[in-house]
Amino acid sequence: MQYDTAVIGAGLAGLHTARLLSLRGLRVVLIDRKRSLADGIHTTGIFVRKTWEDFPLPEEQLGRPIRDVTLYSPARRPMHLTAARDEFRIGRMSWIYLYLLEQCARTGVHFMPNTRFVEARERSILVHRGTRCEEIGVRYVVGADGARSRVARAYGLDVNRELLTGIEDVVPGRAAKPELRCYLDPRLAPGYIAWIADDGDEAHIGVAGYRERFDPLSALARFRNSIGEASAHRIERRGGLIPVGGMLRRIANERALLIGDACGSVSPLTAGGLDPAIRLSSFAADVVAAWLDTGDRDALRQYSGDLFRARFVSRSWMRRIIRTIESPMLMELACACLRMMPGIAAHVFFARGSVLGPVDRGRLVRTFVRTS
Ligand SMILES: Cc1cc2nc3c(=O)[nH]c(=O)nc-3n(C[C@H](O)[C@H](O)[C@H](O)COP(=O)(O)OP(=O)(O)OC[C@H]3O[C@@H](n4cnc5c(N)ncnc54)[C@H](O)[C@@H]3O)c2cc1C
């Protein structure tokens, strides 16, 4: 079977883009190395308000809304923030992925689970399907295969260089009032935070930081111990890499383009990647459809990381500052300053702006996409 597009990776970015491409009339194959999308979840799944406002996520698979956030310094001095509106909801990610897969199936996307992208060929790709090696004919490839994208390397596109490692345990939730607690402590989470996100039904206890500066497993154990959660029953363990170097520049060429973590569309400050993963999909689908329809390179040129990098500048600077804070004393001082300027912390947690900002899809659609 010959396909117009192969989408490699059925995470949030791949699922969303595959459906949109199929709705545009393209023959789409969606490929993932997992046997089931419900397995091996690596994300906490905290969605921000703008995502559930702008995109149709299944309401019943989003946990109770969170308005209360507490930031703790290394000495565990708290700073409470309460939002005027619901700001965060923890997604039940297995169900959300299966829901989106079902949506893909309805539009005619062909799903190939347990299939690993291995190599790029001239007008085809090589995959390992179970124990077999197969060649699949495709006109274009979308790399949605995460932080360490093999597609990016196979097609000579940019790759993520700055990565955090995150690990968390999911335990039964206990909070009467849903809450998010963030711990700024370079001993536990060098370069990022430790967290508890508890919506009453499930609680996620995790740590993330620069790989070379900590041992994630022992940091998680110490963190759980320090908050009196050492013996809480673990339902699930999750973990993975988070690209925080900002949007990559060269993210598209004549044969492939990247979306989601593969192109670094993650906030360097908050490490949130779910919103940008969905938000970029519509633009990516327009670009792929336009390129396959018209063969005009201008469509591809518009899909450049430079278009978005301005939105990453201040966040990248803040990341550089956070990266340099290795001493708990310095972090204590930074937290003291933050307590004097609660507006800054409230802005980081509650502002509605997206790391991707608005994309002028109108121009692209008007210029290239055939209207039926
Ligand atoms: C511990 C942790 C907690 C996080 N918490 C949050 C959070 O609460 N909120 C938030 O906004 N962001 C969070 N993030 C970031 C967020 O999870 C990601 O930005 C987002 O999931 C990226 O989606 P994606 O579709 O680009 O990639 P992924 O979800 O990584 O999907 C990639 C898919 O590609 C498949 N794949 C990879 N290689 C191949 C291959 N060679 N062949 C076939 N398939 C392949 C994988 O199996 C996977 O299904 C967190 C990240 C981590 C690690």
The ligand as an ORCA input file, in Angstrom:
! r2SCAN-3c Opt
* xyz 0 1
  C       7.873     12.945     33.432
  C       7.251     13.936     32.474
  C       6.166     14.685     32.888
  C       5.595     15.619     32.022
  N       4.508     16.315     32.443
  C       3.912     17.205     31.621
  C       2.739     17.869     32.020
  O       2.198     17.604     33.100
  N       2.200     18.793     31.189
  C       2.756     19.089     29.967
  O       2.232     19.958     29.252
  N       3.860     18.425     29.547
  C       4.429     17.485     30.323
  N       5.534     16.795     29.888
  C       5.961     17.001     28.505
  C       4.937     16.302     27.561
  O       4.653     15.035     28.048
  C       5.456     16.193     26.135
  O       5.877     17.464     25.699
  C       4.398     15.638     25.192
  O       3.893     14.422     25.666
  C       4.983     15.488     23.805
  O       4.096     14.800     22.959
  P       4.623     14.201     21.588
  O       3.438     13.646     20.910
  O       5.459     15.195     20.878
  O       5.650     13.053     21.974
  P       5.468     11.647     22.817
  O       4.289     11.755     23.683
  O       6.800     11.419     23.363
  O       5.124     10.617     21.672
  C       6.119     10.062     20.863
  C       5.622      8.705     20.375
  O       6.550      8.239     19.393
  C       6.735      6.858     19.572
  N       8.050      6.550     18.973
  C       9.267      7.012     19.363
  N      10.216      6.545     18.539
  C       9.592      5.788     17.602
  C      10.033      5.041     16.462
  N      11.344      4.959     16.112
  N       9.121      4.381     15.715
  C       7.788      4.425     16.036
  N       7.319      5.126     17.115
  C       8.209      5.787     17.863
  C       6.665      6.644     21.070
  O       6.292      5.312     21.379
  C       5.572      7.642     21.462
  O       4.287      7.052     21.479
  C       6.131     15.833     30.716
  C       7.202     15.062     30.292
  C       7.758     14.114     31.148
  C       8.915     13.267     30.672
*
